[in-house]
Amino acid sequence: MNVLFVHNNFPGQYVHIARALARDPQVQMVAIGSSTSQMIEGVKLLRYSLGNVDVSATHPFARRFDMECHRAEQVLYALSSLASTGFKPDVIMAHPGWGETLPLRTIFPDARILLYCEFFYGVQGRDVGFDPEFPETGVDGHVALHLKNACSLLALEDCNIGISPTEWQRSTFPDEYQRKITMIHEGINVDVVKPNPDAVLRLPTGQKFRRTDEVVTFVARNLEPLRGYHIFMRALPRIMAARPHAEVVVIGGDGVSYGASPPPGATWKSIFFDEVADQVDLKRIHFTGRLSYSDYLSALQISSAHIYLTYPFVLSWSLLEALSAGCVVIGSDTAPVREVLNDKNGLLVPFFDIEQLANCVIEVLTDPPLFRSIRVQARKTILDQYDLARICLPRMMAFIQKASLGKG
């Protein structure tokens, strides 16, 4: 079987399946990705370079699609070069988010295309219009948002079948395409991400925290409103006043992964930190930036209370990893979180209810033994539903095999 991966930041969501397929000598694999893509043993990687593209002359509604077309052009060159070598994929696994899927069917018309269906933008029930603090941009903004789906719609038309990591993310796609989409999560390596009572988190300052310390953790790729950073920060004064020995570890970058950008010259991190800086003990708040994976896992393993907040948007791997590590997770009562978190394996609070969030964290910190069963159930949820080696990867391997035979 010949497999082609197409992903801007390969391996991305395909890391586990690529490694598993690499163990099969009957499988040949090639990946196409941008300059940020990483090598995986057993996969031939073809990187393309987009260069500096100026889309300022394009109509604002079409600038994203224009950029995606420029990227598709580079992928087209890579695909043509690959085809000239005689490689003919049986299965193409591709993410439509950057326009890279546009030329796939043209160059390889007979391949089975398995599309990664991560999210479909909409103006209701999702991230846009959810937070009144950041109002919508009017009719023009809605049109521009609608057009962000252009490549996804074309890819959905071209693909044979889609894969979505959660049922809620699958539900964001138009009804007429949902019949094409199967829910299979990438999975969590439960043999790596697991409770460790002896874990130690070492901060760059030299401070060390252990499971016996009182530590509140918050994780996001970037500290921004879409992941509830502003809500979390506003809850800290009450939490830290009630728990004078609590340490707060905040993991994440200063940029923007999703949603709106901050005002020029500022970061969301600084804006909301400055808002509460005179109300908290600054010595007990530790902004780590982005950590190595091992340090990040240590932070989860020593956590006394872990906060995960999100708009109705793509579910973070970090939530599932926190559960797998046996954290007591206090999560936002939003649709993607409710799919995983319930009153047995965690605690749900309304996204905007700062007081309830603070009270919930204080309760967890005040009486840890009361929440031991939640830690156990958190771990069990991942073992039962999201175990990489025993559940998710076998499902994905069977799915790909079926697709390669034209049965998907």
C-alpha positions as CSV (number, residue, x, y, z in Angstrom):
1,M,0.0,0.0,0.0
2,N,1.3,3.5,-0.9
3,V,0.3,6.3,1.4
4,L,0.7,10.0,0.9
5,F,0.3,12.5,3.7
6,V,-0.4,16.2,2.9
7,H,-0.1,18.5,5.9
8,N,1.3,22.0,6.3
9,N,3.0,21.0,9.5
10,F,3.6,17.3,9.1
11,P,3.2,15.1,11.0
12,G,0.7,17.1,12.9
13,Q,-2.3,14.9,13.7
14,Y,-0.8,12.0,11.7
15,V,2.2,11.4,14.0
16,H,0.9,8.2,15.5
17,I,-0.5,6.7,12.3
18,A,2.6,7.5,10.3
19,R,4.9,5.8,12.9
20,A,2.6,2.7,13.0
21,L,2.5,2.4,9.2
22,A,6.2,2.7,9.1
23,R,6.5,-0.6,10.9
24,D,4.8,-2.4,8.0
25,P,7.3,-3.2,5.2
26,Q,4.5,-3.5,2.7
27,V,3.7,0.2,3.1
28,Q,5.5,3.0,1.3
29,M,4.9,6.5,2.6
30,V,5.6,10.0,1.3
31,A,4.6,13.3,3.0
32,I,4.3,16.8,1.6
33,G,4.5,19.7,3.9
34,S,5.9,23.2,4.4
35,S,9.3,24.1,5.7
36,T,8.1,23.6,9.3
37,S,7.4,19.9,8.7
38,Q,9.4,17.3,10.6
39,M,10.9,14.0,9.5
40,I,9.3,10.7,10.6
41,E,11.4,7.6,10.2
42,G,10.1,5.6,7.3
43,V,8.4,8.5,5.6
44,K,10.0,10.4,2.7
45,L,9.3,14.1,3.3
46,L,9.0,16.6,0.5
47,R,9.1,20.1,1.8
48,Y,7.8,23.1,-0.2
49,S,8.6,26.8,0.4
50,L,5.8,29.4,0.0
51,G,8.0,32.5,0.2
52,N,6.6,36.0,0.7
53,V,3.2,36.3,-0.8
54,D,1.4,39.7,-1.0
55,V,-2.3,39.4,-1.1
56,S,-3.1,43.0,-0.2
57,A,-4.4,43.7,-3.7
58,T,-6.9,40.9,-3.4
59,H,-10.4,41.7,-2.2
60,P,-10.5,41.2,1.6
61,F,-13.1,38.5,1.4
62,A,-10.8,36.5,-0.9
63,R,-7.4,37.0,0.7
64,R,-7.4,33.8,2.6
65,F,-8.4,31.8,-0.4
66,D,-5.8,33.7,-2.5
67,M,-3.1,32.6,0.0
68,E,-4.4,29.1,0.0
69,C,-4.2,29.0,-3.8
70,H,-0.5,30.1,-3.7
71,R,0.1,27.3,-1.2
72,A,-1.8,24.9,-3.5
73,E,0.4,25.9,-6.4
74,Q,3.5,24.8,-4.4
75,V,1.9,21.6,-3.5
76,L,1.0,21.0,-7.1
77,Y,4.6,21.3,-8.0
78,A,5.5,18.8,-5.3
79,L,2.8,16.4,-6.4
80,S,3.8,16.6,-10.1
81,S,7.4,15.8,-9.1
82,L,6.3,12.9,-7.0
83,A,4.1,11.5,-9.8
84,S,7.1,11.7,-12.2
85,T,8.9,9.2,-10.0
86,G,6.2,6.6,-10.5
87,F,4.8,6.9,-7.0
88,K,1.1,6.4,-7.1
89,P,-0.7,6.6,-3.7
90,D,-3.5,4.2,-2.9
91,V,-4.5,6.5,0.0
92,I,-4.0,10.2,0.6
93,M,-4.4,11.5,4.1
94,A,-4.7,15.3,4.0
95,H,-5.7,18.3,6.1
96,P,-7.7,21.0,4.1
97,G,-6.9,23.9,6.4
98,W,-4.3,25.6,4.3
99,G,-5.4,24.9,0.7
100,E,-3.0,22.0,0.1
101,T,-5.9,19.7,-0.9
102,L,-6.9,21.7,-3.9
103,P,-4.7,19.9,-6.5
104,L,-4.9,16.3,-5.1
105,R,-7.7,14.9,-7.2
106,T,-6.2,16.5,-10.4
107,I,-2.8,14.7,-10.0
108,F,-4.0,11.5,-8.4
109,P,-7.6,11.0,-9.6
110,D,-7.8,7.3,-8.5
111,A,-6.5,7.7,-5.0
112,R,-8.7,7.3,-2.0
113,I,-8.7,10.7,-0.2
114,L,-9.1,10.6,3.6
115,L,-9.7,14.1,4.8
116,Y,-9.0,15.3,8.3
117,C,-12.1,17.2,9.3
118,E,-11.0,19.4,12.2
119,F,-13.5,22.3,12.2
120,F,-16.1,24.0,10.0
121,Y,-16.5,27.7,10.7
122,G,-20.0,29.1,11.4
123,V,-21.6,32.2,13.0
124,Q,-23.8,30.2,15.5
125,G,-22.9,27.8,18.2
126,R,-19.2,28.0,17.7
127,D,-16.3,30.4,18.5
128,V,-17.6,33.5,16.6
129,G,-20.2,35.5,18.6
130,F,-19.7,33.4,21.7
131,D,-17.9,36.0,23.9
132,P,-19.7,39.4,24.2
133,E,-16.5,41.0,25.3
134,F,-15.2,40.6,21.8
135,P,-18.1,41.5,19.5
136,E,-18.6,40.3,16.0
137,T,-17.5,42.3,13.1
138,G,-20.9,42.7,11.4
139,V,-22.1,41.4,8.0
140,D,-18.7,41.8,6.4
141,G,-17.1,39.6,9.1
142,H,-19.8,37.0,8.6
143,V,-19.2,36.8,4.9
144,A,-15.4,36.6,5.4
145,L,-16.0,33.8,8.0
146,H,-18.2,31.9,5.6
147,L,-15.5,32.1,2.9
148,K,-12.9,30.6,5.3
149,N,-14.7,27.3,4.5
150,A,-14.1,27.4,0.8
151,C,-11.2,25.0,0.7
152,S,-12.8,22.7,3.2
153,L,-16.0,22.5,1.0
154,L,-14.0,21.7,-2.1
155,A,-12.0,19.1,-0.2
156,L,-15.1,17.5,1.2
157,E,-16.5,17.3,-2.4
158,D,-13.2,15.6,-3.6
159,C,-12.6,13.3,-0.7
160,N,-13.9,9.7,-0.3
161,I,-14.3,9.9,3.4
162,G,-13.4,12.1,6.4
163,I,-12.1,11.7,9.9
164,S,-13.0,13.9,12.8
165,P,-11.5,13.6,16.3
166,T,-14.7,14.3,18.2
167,E,-18.4,14.1,17.6
168,W,-18.9,17.8,18.3
169,Q,-16.2,18.7,15.7
170,R,-17.9,16.4,13.3
171,S,-21.2,18.1,14.0
172,T,-19.9,21.5,12.9
173,F,-19.8,20.3,9.3
174,P,-22.8,20.7,7.0
175,D,-25.4,17.9,7.4
176,E,-25.0,16.7,3.8
177,Y,-21.3,16.0,4.4
178,Q,-21.5,14.5,7.8
179,R,-22.4,11.1,6.3
180,K,-18.9,11.1,4.9
181,I,-17.2,11.7,8.3
182,T,-16.2,9.1,10.9
183,M,-15.2,10.0,14.4
184,I,-11.8,8.6,15.4
185,H,-9.6,10.4,17.8
186,E,-5.8,10.4,17.4
187,G,-5.5,8.9,20.8
188,I,-3.4,9.5,24.0
189,N,-0.3,7.5,24.8
190,V,-1.5,6.4,28.3
191,D,1.7,4.6,29.0
192,V,3.6,7.9,28.9
193,V,0.8,10.3,30.0
194,K,-0.1,8.8,33.4
195,P,-0.2,9.7,37.1
196,N,3.2,9.9,38.7
197,P,3.2,10.7,42.5
198,D,7.0,11.2,42.4
199,A,6.9,13.8,39.6
200,V,8.9,17.0,40.1
201,L,8.3,20.2,38.0
202,R,11.5,22.3,37.8
203,L,10.9,25.9,36.7
204,P,13.6,28.0,35.0
205,T,13.9,30.0,38.2
206,G,15.1,27.0,40.0
207,Q,11.9,26.4,42.0
208,K,10.6,22.9,42.3
209,F,7.1,21.7,42.8
210,R,5.9,18.3,43.8
211,R,2.6,16.5,44.1
212,T,2.6,17.5,47.8
213,D,2.6,21.2,46.9
214,E,-0.6,23.1,46.2
215,V,-0.4,24.0,42.5
216,V,-3.0,25.3,40.1
217,T,-2.2,24.7,36.5
218,F,-3.4,26.3,33.2
219,V,-2.3,25.2,29.8
220,A,-2.9,26.7,26.3
221,R,-0.8,26.8,23.2
222,N,-1.1,30.5,23.4
223,L,-2.6,32.5,26.2
224,E,-5.7,34.0,24.5
225,P,-9.4,34.6,25.0
226,L,-10.6,31.7,22.9
227,R,-9.0,29.4,25.4
228,G,-10.4,31.3,28.4
229,Y,-7.2,33.0,29.5
230,H,-9.1,36.2,30.5
231,I,-11.6,34.3,32.6
232,F,-8.9,32.3,34.3
233,M,-6.9,35.4,35.2
234,R,-9.9,37.2,36.6
235,A,-10.5,34.2,38.9
236,L,-7.0,34.3,40.3
237,P,-7.4,37.1,42.9
238,R,-10.2,35.2,44.7
239,I,-8.4,31.9,44.4
240,M,-5.1,33.2,45.7
241,A,-6.6,35.2,48.5
242,A,-8.5,32.1,49.8
243,R,-5.5,29.8,49.3
244,P,-2.4,31.8,50.5
245,H,0.0,28.9,49.8
246,A,-1.3,28.1,46.3
247,E,1.2,28.4,43.5
248,V,-0.1,29.1,39.9
249,V,1.7,27.6,36.9
250,V,0.6,29.1,33.6
251,I,1.9,27.3,30.5
252,G,1.6,28.8,27.0
253,G,3.0,31.3,24.5
254,D,2.4,35.0,24.0
255,G,1.1,34.8,20.5
256,V,-2.3,34.0,18.9
257,S,-3.3,30.5,17.7
258,Y,-7.0,31.2,17.1
259,G,-9.4,34.1,17.2
260,A,-8.8,37.8,17.2
261,S,-5.4,39.5,17.6
262,P,-4.8,41.8,20.5
263,P,-4.4,45.6,20.0
264,P,-1.1,46.6,18.3
265,G,1.9,46.5,20.6
266,A,0.2,44.3,23.2
267,T,-0.4,40.6,23.9
268,W,-3.4,39.0,25.4
269,K,-1.1,37.6,28.1
270,S,0.0,41.1,29.2
271,I,-3.5,42.7,28.9
272,F,-5.2,40.3,31.3
273,F,-2.2,39.9,33.6
274,D,-2.0,43.7,34.0
275,E,-5.7,43.7,34.8
276,V,-5.2,41.7,38.0
277,A,-1.5,42.3,38.8
278,D,-2.3,44.6,41.7
279,Q,-4.7,42.0,43.2
280,V,-2.5,38.9,43.4
281,D,0.8,37.8,44.9
282,L,3.0,38.0,41.9
283,K,5.6,35.8,43.5
284,R,3.2,32.9,43.3
285,I,2.3,33.2,39.6
286,H,4.7,31.4,37.3
287,F,4.5,32.0,33.5
288,T,6.6,29.3,32.0
289,G,6.1,30.0,28.3
290,R,6.1,26.8,26.3
291,L,7.7,23.9,28.0
292,S,9.4,20.7,26.8
293,Y,6.9,17.8,26.6
294,S,8.5,16.1,29.6
295,D,8.2,19.3,31.8
296,Y,4.6,19.8,30.6
297,L,3.7,16.3,31.7
298,S,5.4,16.9,35.0
299,A,3.2,20.0,35.5
300,L,0.1,17.9,34.9
301,Q,1.3,15.2,37.2
302,I,1.9,17.6,40.1
303,S,-1.2,19.6,39.6
304,S,-3.7,20.0,42.5
305,A,-6.3,21.6,40.3
306,H,-6.1,22.0,36.5
307,I,-8.2,24.6,34.6
308,Y,-9.3,24.0,31.0
309,L,-11.5,26.6,29.4
310,T,-12.5,27.0,25.7
311,Y,-15.0,28.7,23.4
312,P,-17.0,26.1,21.4
313,F,-14.0,25.2,19.2
314,V,-11.5,22.4,18.5
315,L,-10.9,20.4,21.6
316,S,-7.3,20.5,22.9
317,W,-5.2,17.4,23.3
318,S,-4.1,19.0,26.7
319,L,-7.6,18.3,28.2
320,L,-7.3,14.6,27.4
321,E,-3.7,14.5,28.6
322,A,-4.7,16.2,31.9
323,L,-7.3,13.5,32.4
324,S,-4.9,10.8,31.5
325,A,-2.4,12.2,34.0
326,G,-5.1,11.9,36.7
327,C,-5.7,15.6,37.2
328,V,-8.8,17.1,38.8
329,V,-10.0,19.1,35.8
330,I,-12.2,22.2,36.2
331,G,-13.5,22.7,32.7
332,S,-15.8,25.1,30.9
333,D,-19.4,23.9,30.3
334,T,-19.1,24.3,26.6
335,A,-20.1,21.7,24.0
336,P,-16.7,20.2,23.0
337,V,-15.7,19.9,26.7
338,R,-19.0,18.2,27.7
339,E,-18.3,15.5,25.2
340,V,-15.5,14.3,27.5
341,L,-16.0,15.9,30.9
342,N,-18.9,15.1,33.3
343,D,-19.6,15.2,37.0
344,K,-17.8,11.8,37.6
345,N,-14.5,12.5,35.9
346,G,-14.2,16.3,36.4
347,L,-16.0,19.5,37.2
348,L,-17.9,21.7,34.8
349,V,-18.5,25.5,35.3
350,P,-20.2,28.0,33.0
351,F,-17.5,29.6,30.8
352,F,-18.2,33.2,31.9
353,D,-18.9,32.5,35.6
354,I,-15.7,33.8,37.2
355,E,-17.0,33.4,40.8
356,Q,-18.1,29.8,40.3
357,L,-14.8,28.9,38.7
358,A,-12.9,30.4,41.6
359,N,-15.1,28.7,44.2
360,C,-14.7,25.4,42.4
361,V,-10.9,25.6,42.4
362,I,-10.9,26.7,46.1
363,E,-13.0,23.7,47.0
364,V,-10.7,21.3,45.2
365,L,-7.6,22.8,46.9
366,T,-9.3,22.8,50.3
367,D,-10.2,19.1,50.5
368,P,-8.1,17.0,48.0
369,P,-9.2,13.6,49.4
370,L,-12.8,14.5,48.4
371,F,-11.7,14.5,44.7
372,R,-9.7,11.3,44.6
373,S,-12.4,9.4,42.9
374,I,-12.6,12.1,40.2
375,R,-8.9,11.6,39.5
376,V,-9.5,7.8,39.2
377,Q,-12.4,8.3,36.8
378,A,-10.5,10.9,34.8
379,R,-7.8,8.3,34.1
380,K,-10.4,5.6,33.4
381,T,-12.1,7.8,30.8
382,I,-9.0,8.0,28.7
383,L,-8.2,4.3,29.2
384,D,-11.7,3.3,28.1
385,Q,-12.1,5.7,25.2
386,Y,-8.9,7.4,24.0
387,D,-6.1,4.9,24.6
388,L,-3.8,5.3,21.6
389,A,-2.3,1.8,21.4
390,R,-5.4,-0.3,22.4
391,I,-8.3,1.7,21.0
392,C,-7.6,4.7,18.7
393,L,-4.7,3.4,16.6
394,P,-6.3,0.0,15.9
395,R,-9.4,1.8,14.8
396,M,-7.4,4.1,12.5
397,M,-5.4,1.3,11.0
398,A,-8.5,-0.7,10.2
399,F,-10.1,2.4,8.8
400,I,-7.2,3.1,6.4
401,Q,-7.0,-0.6,5.4
402,K,-10.7,-0.5,4.5
403,A,-10.3,2.7,2.6
404,S,-7.4,1.4,0.6
405,L,-9.6,-1.4,-0.6
406,G,-12.3,1.1,-1.7
407,K,-14.7,0.2,1.0
408,G,-14.7,3.5,2.8
